[in-house]
């Protein structure tokens, strides 16, 4: 019983498919043709017969126009694939080539994320080209947005029948979070005499491994003089980098942790700012929010992954922390970025996964709270009401 119904439904859709191509003007022509034909048959007026013929002729012209070969093509090229949230509006270049049929003031629709941009072009002859060098796109929130493919509305000269189809391919536009430049960072960074971060590891970052022969360029402070006297040649201490060179940044994705939606966006900006400072100090940085994670020393990797961060209905923060602890193996500093509603005990439970040797720092994004630094039994907590206050709070919060 269901199969005949499906076949009937499919047949009806096939019969009605041309009707979907009719514009409001096209539907008016159909009504005009039918009404004129009825009146002509009853009243025997030649004018109604001619009116019906004109209406039918316009509809046939529209159908024939749609059958012309050679579909137009369009391609979108972004001026910048990555833009910062709140910066200048994104821009794109649009290249269009007409098909075999002329394009009479064609209307193109360019999807931009959940929005769209309508573009009206001048008339184009067969196979003519048109370039829009700078197309202004709407401002977008943080995230990864698809731009394209271009939707072209092919309409006959009268405007009775219209058909839409897509051309080109979609490209990704990444809107990175707002960040602030942090001159200092907690953990694993030594400073030079001017107070600027140094790329050289401090002695607290190194563990003694073995003695080896001296080679030109070795630091004379690492020469082991007693062993050198016995061996009759200079021997220097060889060190291995310890866990202080690794930083783990966990952004809490649980929606329940943030009383306000804007607090999560603030948390993303805070976490991304800390991650950028870490990689600029050449620290091996593990950055994660929910299923999205990256481990790198490159700034672009931090901002790209931050574009994809989103909240989740379920709370798996502890599970994500355990997975991060297993993936990193050893880290000198664990930074948990969360909202005002997350319990301290839950944060401590997540931090314990990394072992006793890791320093622990909690940063709360609370746009309705006060800027403050709080010491707990096993960790230090920083409450950030806005992004500009992060720098000063981190300077106070660094042990």
Secondary structure, 3 states (H helix, E strand, C coil): CHHHHHHHHHHHHHHHHHHHCECHHHHHHHHHHHHHHHHHHHHCCHHHHHHHHHHHHHHHHHHHHHCCCCCCEEEEEECCCEEECCCCCCEEEEEEECCCCCECCCEEEEEECCEEEEEECCCECCCCEEEEEEEECCCCCCEEEEEEEEEEEEECCCCCEEEEEEECCCEEEEEECCCCCCCCCCCCCEECCCCCEECCCCHHHEEEEEEEECCCCCCHHHECHHHHHHHCCCEEEEEEECHHHEEEEEECCEHHHCCCHHHHHHHHHHHHHHHHHHHHCCCEEEEEECCEEEEECCHHHHHHHHCCCCCECCCCHHHHHHHHHHHHCCCCEEEEEEECCCCHHHHHHHHHCCCCCCEEEEEEECCCCCCEEEECCCCEEEEECCHHHHHHHHHHHCC
